[in-house]
């Protein structure tokens, strides 16, 4: 898929674990894991808003478009 989720990168930059993010935004840890792996077909805007507020970032910091299929060269 050409959309790559960089949630793991932002969590590392903020020195935060998935469990803490899940607790702070009100979703389950397995759902955070699915988001991190990119194995989701969509994300609700309110969830994206909560993630951005907690991680103090913009949606573009979390999502990236790679038209070559998502593979890093």
Secondary structure, 3 states (H helix, E strand, C coil): CCEEECHHHHHHHCCCCHHHHHHHHCCCHHHHHHHHHCCCCCCCHHHHHHHHHHHCCCHHHHEEECCCCCCCC
